Amino acid sequence: MAIAPYGYAHEKLVGAMDVMATGKGSRRHRLARAGRDYLFRLSNPKQHRLPPDLAESLASLLDELTSVRPQTRSDDSFEATARNMHWKKAERLAQQLFNLFLAVVELRRQAAAKLDFEGEAC
């Protein structure tokens, strides 16, 4: 297990967390921006190479962030969903995003520790 397979996922999740922590607007609109600008880029499993449980969590998060169809061409499903999202759902999805971020950080930490250990063993 190397760090590289999780590098892209980590990069996008850091961006999403930055939007959530420092972005303007309500939580639901920050979720929409994080989803559209960062998480959507992870929708292809070949790009993130996450373990099945985390890939499922990501897919579930993306599904929930895009559950409402846009009404106009200038709209997108992330914004349409955000406009109709209850604050409790936004809170739950923000927690799910944070948990996903923490899990990827831990995967990278474990991969780095394994590399360090293997390097010392040689």
C-alpha positions as semicolon CSV with decimal commas, in nm:
position;residue;x (nm);y (nm);z (nm)
1;M;0,000;0,000;0,000
2;A;0,165;0,322;-0,114
3;I;0,070;0,680;-0,046
4;A;0,033;0,760;-0,417
5;P;-0,299;0,577;-0,472
6;Y;-0,462;0,802;-0,214
7;G;-0,287;1,124;-0,314
8;Y;-0,554;1,246;-0,554
9;A;-0,837;1,160;-0,315
10;H;-0,652;1,338;-0,035
11;E;-0,597;1,646;-0,250
12;K;-0,965;1,670;-0,343
13;L;-1,084;1,605;0,010
14;V;-0,853;1,875;0,146
15;G;-1,011;2,115;-0,104
16;A;-1,358;2,008;0,003
17;M;-1,270;2,054;0,370
18;D;-1,130;2,400;0,294
19;V;-1,462;2,496;0,133
20;M;-1,652;2,361;0,432
21;A;-1,431;2,541;0,685
22;T;-1,370;2,875;0,514
23;G;-1,625;2,901;0,233
24;K;-1,903;3,154;0,231
25;G;-2,270;3,065;0,254
26;S;-2,477;2,815;0,443
27;R;-2,358;2,465;0,520
28;R;-2,578;2,320;0,248
29;H;-2,439;2,560;-0,013
30;R;-2,082;2,492;0,097
31;L;-2,158;2,120;0,060
32;A;-2,283;2,188;-0,294
33;R;-1,963;2,373;-0,380
34;A;-1,741;2,107;-0,220
35;G;-1,930;1,838;-0,410
36;R;-1,923;2,013;-0,746
37;D;-1,566;2,147;-0,728
38;Y;-1,390;1,859;-0,552
39;L;-1,588;1,543;-0,478
40;F;-1,730;1,507;-0,828
41;R;-1,373;1,470;-0,955
42;L;-1,350;1,155;-0,744
43;S;-1,659;0,992;-0,894
44;N;-1,443;0,760;-1,107
45;P;-1,300;0,481;-0,886
46;K;-0,987;0,466;-1,103
47;Q;-0,898;0,813;-0,979
48;H;-0,934;0,756;-0,606
49;R;-0,857;0,383;-0,564
50;L;-1,021;0,387;-0,222
51;P;-1,103;0,067;-0,035
52;P;-1,459;-0,056;-0,102
53;D;-1,610;0,081;0,220
54;L;-1,474;0,431;0,158
55;A;-1,563;0,418;-0,212
56;E;-1,918;0,329;-0,109
57;S;-1,927;0,619;0,138
58;L;-1,806;0,857;-0,132
59;A;-2,063;0,728;-0,383
60;S;-2,340;0,758;-0,125
61;L;-2,233;1,114;-0,042
62;L;-2,229;1,212;-0,409
63;D;-2,571;1,052;-0,464
64;E;-2,720;1,247;-0,177
65;L;-2,557;1,573;-0,289
66;T;-2,708;1,533;-0,637
67;S;-3,049;1,385;-0,555
68;V;-3,253;1,675;-0,699
69;R;-3,264;1,733;-1,073
70;P;-3,183;2,087;-1,190
71;Q;-3,477;2,287;-1,318
72;T;-3,284;2,493;-1,573
73;R;-2,981;2,452;-1,795
74;S;-2,787;2,708;-1,594
75;D;-2,846;2,510;-1,276
76;D;-2,674;2,193;-1,158
77;S;-2,791;1,907;-0,938
78;F;-2,559;2,009;-0,653
79;E;-2,721;2,353;-0,623
80;A;-3,072;2,218;-0,683
81;T;-3,020;1,966;-0,405
82;A;-2,873;2,229;-0,171
83;R;-3,175;2,456;-0,217
84;N;-3,406;2,174;-0,109
85;M;-3,188;2,030;0,168
86;H;-3,300;2,032;0,530
87;W;-3,039;2,156;0,776
88;K;-3,032;1,818;0,953
89;K;-2,943;1,643;0,629
90;A;-2,674;1,904;0,560
91;E;-2,532;1,842;0,905
92;R;-2,527;1,465;0,849
93;L;-2,363;1,496;0,506
94;A;-2,102;1,739;0,637
95;Q;-2,016;1,484;0,908
96;Q;-1,998;1,208;0,646
97;L;-1,761;1,421;0,438
98;F;-1,542;1,492;0,740
99;N;-1,532;1,121;0,833
100;L;-1,431;1,034;0,477
101;F;-1,154;1,293;0,492
102;L;-1,026;1,156;0,823
103;A;-1,030;0,800;0,686
104;V;-0,818;0,899;0,385
105;V;-0,576;1,086;0,609
106;E;-0,543;0,769;0,817
107;L;-0,487;0,554;0,505
108;R;-0,204;0,784;0,401
109;R;-0,055;0,776;0,751
110;Q;-0,061;0,396;0,754
111;A;0,091;0,379;0,405
112;A;0,371;0,617;0,507
113;A;0,439;0,417;0,824
114;K;0,455;0,094;0,623
115;L;0,699;0,250;0,376
116;D;0,914;0,377;0,662
117;F;0,912;0,034;0,823
118;E;0,998;-0,144;0,496
119;G;1,277;0,105;0,430
120;E;1,431;0,036;0,771
121;A;1,400;-0,341;0,722
122;C;1,613;-0,335;0,406
